Amino acid sequence: MKENKKISRRDMLRMAGRGAAGVSLLAVGGLAFWKKQKPEYVWQIDPYKCVSCGNCASYCVLEESAVKCVHAFEMCGYCDLCTGFFEPEPRKLDTGAENQLCPAGAIERKFVEEPYFEYNINESLCIGCAKCVKGCTAFGNGSLFLQIRHDRCLNCNECFIAMACPARAIRRVSSNKPYILKGAS
Amino acid sequence: MGNNEKKVITDKLILVAVPVLIAIAVTAIYYMDIAGEAGNKLGKDFNYDVSKQAVASSENPLYEESQSPITTGLKNPRAVAVDIENNIYVAGDSQINIFNNNDKLIRGIKTKGPPRCLFISKDKTIYAGTNNTVEIYDSSGKEAGGFKHEKADAVLTSIAVSGDNIFVADAGNRLVARYNKKGELLKVIGQKDKQRNIPGFSIPSPYFDLAIADDGLLRVVNPGRHKIEAYTFNGDLEFSWGDYSSGVEGFCGCCNPVNFAMTSEGQFVTCEKGLVRVKVYDEDGKYIGLVAGPEQLVPTEKAVPCETPEQCQLGGFDVAVDGNGRVIVMDTLHNTIRIFEKIEIVR
C-alpha cells in the first residue's frame, strides 16, 4: 500500500519556484522565436521616386547621414565620361579634384579596359548629397542611387528625412527586405 | 526680506518667464522646418546645376515649331520615320501608326513584337526591328517577310536599307550586321579591331543609330565616344566626327547623340538626351544651328534638363526629316510628334 506522504511547505515552495522558472524560460524562448519570425519595419528610399534634392544629407538626425549612394553595376554603362563622376564641363577626363563632381571625393574611378571605367562608392566619405545621382540620372542610366544604410540608421519612429522628403520617396519596408535596389532582377 | 516679498518677486518672475518661454518655443517650432522646405542648405558646391548650359543650348534656334503636335496614339513610342510622300510613321507598343500630311491617322499596323526601330524604303516597304527580329510589311500593312538576327542578347535599335542590303544596329552586342533581303548575314561591322583601326562601339545605354548617306557610306553613331563614324559596306572605317561638349556645338553627357537623321542635302539632324536638344550639322560635322533646345522641348519653367527620374530617363527622342526639309521629332516626354520648320520658311 502506498504511504501517504506529507509535502512540507518548503518543498511546495521549491516545486512552485521550479515550475515558475520553467514557464518563464519557455515564455522568453517563445517570445524570442516569435520576434525573430515577425518582420520589423525599417525606413528606406524608393530610388524610382527620389528626386535627388540633397535633403537626406542635411535632415538625418545623425551627424553623418545614414543615407549613402549605392551603385547598381548591372545598370551602369561603365562610361569614360561618367556624368555621375565628372563635372558637367570637365577640363580633362581624369581624377583631378577640379574635374570631379562629388564634393566629398567619395567616388573611385578604376580603369577596366578601353574605353570602360568602373566607379565605386567609398561609403566612409559619402554624405548622401545625391549630386552624383542627379548627374547619373539626368544623362546616364541612373545606376547611382541613394539608400538608407541600416548599419547606421537608428530607425527612428518618426524619420526626419522622410518628413523632409519633397517626393515622399521614403517609406517603411519589411526588415526581411530592407533595401530597394535598382536593377535587381 | 520677508516671505511675502519673496513670494511677490517669484510671482513676477514667473509672470515674465512663462510668456518668454512660450514665445521662444513658438518661434523655434516656426523655424524648425521639419518639412524640408528650406532645402538641403548644403551650399552651391553640392548643387548639380546645368541650367546655364540648358539656357545656352536653347538660344537662337534656326527652326520653329510650325504646327500643333500630333498625339502618337501609342503608350510607349520608340521610333519615327517618313516615307517618300511625307507620311509619318510612328512605332511603339506592338504597333506602327501612319499619319498623312493632314496629321490624320490613316493606318495602324500590328507588329509581332514591340518595334524599337523603323525604316521606310522608297517603295514604302516598312522594316521594323522588334527585339532580335526584322519584320517586313508592304505599303498596305501586309506581312512581306522578315528574319531573325541570330545573336543572343540582341537589342535592335536601328535599321537602314540600301539595294539588297539591310543593316541593323544591335546595341546589345555593340555591332552592326549587314544582311541581304533573304536574311543571310553578309558582314559584321564595327567590332573592335586594332589592325583595322576600328575602336569598337561604346554603347552605355540602348541608343545606337545608323543611316546610309548619299555618298554610299554607312553612318553609325558611337555614342560613348560622342562620334558619328563612316563605314564602307565592307566594314572599313573611313572617318568620324563629333566631340564631347555641353556647349551647343558638341554632344553632351555620357553618350550622345542618341538618334540622327539625314536631310536631302546631306546634313545631319541629331538628337541628344540629358540636355535634350535637336541640332543640325553639315556633312563634315560642322555645327550649323539649333532646331530646338531644352527650353523648347522639356516641360519645365526652369530650363533644367529634367526634374523627376521618369523625365530624365525619357529623353531619348527620335528624329526624321521629310522631303520638304521639315524636322519631325518624336517627343517621348509629351508622347507627341512635333514638327519644326526653318524660321524663314515659317515666316
Chai-1 contact restraints between the chains, C-beta under 6 A:
chainA,res_idxA,chainB,res_idxB,connection_type,confidence,min_distance_angstrom,max_distance_angstrom,comment,restraint_id
A,G54,B,N40,contact,1.0,0.0,6.0,A-B,restraint_1
A,G54,B,L42,contact,1.0,0.0,6.0,A-B,restraint_2
A,G54,B,F46,contact,1.0,0.0,6.0,A-B,restraint_3
A,N55,B,G36,contact,1.0,0.0,6.0,A-B,restraint_4
A,N55,B,N40,contact,1.0,0.0,6.0,A-B,restraint_5
A,S58,B,N40,contact,1.0,0.0,6.0,A-B,restraint_6
A,S58,B,K41,contact,1.0,0.0,6.0,A-B,restraint_7
A,Y59,B,G36,contact,1.0,0.0,6.0,A-B,restraint_8
A,G77,B,P204,contact,1.0,0.0,6.0,A-B,restraint_9
A,G77,B,S205,contact,1.0,0.0,6.0,A-B,restraint_10
A,C79,B,P204,contact,1.0,0.0,6.0,A-B,restraint_11
A,C79,B,C254,contact,1.0,0.0,6.0,A-B,restraint_12
A,L81,B,C254,contact,1.0,0.0,6.0,A-B,restraint_13
A,T83,B,G253,contact,1.0,0.0,6.0,A-B,restraint_14
A,T83,B,C254,contact,1.0,0.0,6.0,A-B,restraint_15
A,P88,B,V50,contact,1.0,0.0,6.0,A-B,restraint_16
A,P88,B,S246,contact,1.0,0.0,6.0,A-B,restraint_17
A,E89,B,S246,contact,1.0,0.0,6.0,A-B,restraint_18
A,P103,B,D45,contact,1.0,0.0,6.0,A-B,restraint_19
A,P103,B,F46,contact,1.0,0.0,6.0,A-B,restraint_20
A,P115,B,S202,contact,1.0,0.0,6.0,A-B,restraint_21
A,C129,B,L42,contact,1.0,0.0,6.0,A-B,restraint_22
A,C129,B,F46,contact,1.0,0.0,6.0,A-B,restraint_23
A,K131,B,F46,contact,1.0,0.0,6.0,A-B,restraint_24
A,K131,B,Y48,contact,1.0,0.0,6.0,A-B,restraint_25
A,K134,B,Y48,contact,1.0,0.0,6.0,A-B,restraint_26
A,G135,B,Y48,contact,1.0,0.0,6.0,A-B,restraint_27
A,T137,B,P309,contact,1.0,0.0,6.0,A-B,restraint_28
A,T137,B,C312,contact,1.0,0.0,6.0,A-B,restraint_29
A,A138,B,G274,contact,1.0,0.0,6.0,A-B,restraint_30
A,A138,B,P305,contact,1.0,0.0,6.0,A-B,restraint_31
A,A138,B,C306,contact,1.0,0.0,6.0,A-B,restraint_32
A,A138,B,C312,contact,1.0,0.0,6.0,A-B,restraint_33
A,F139,B,G253,contact,1.0,0.0,6.0,A-B,restraint_34
A,F139,B,C254,contact,1.0,0.0,6.0,A-B,restraint_35
A,F139,B,G274,contact,1.0,0.0,6.0,A-B,restraint_36
A,G140,B,C254,contact,1.0,0.0,6.0,A-B,restraint_37
A,N141,B,S205,contact,1.0,0.0,6.0,A-B,restraint_38
A,M163,B,I34,contact,1.0,0.0,6.0,A-B,restraint_39
A,A164,B,G36,contact,1.0,0.0,6.0,A-B,restraint_40
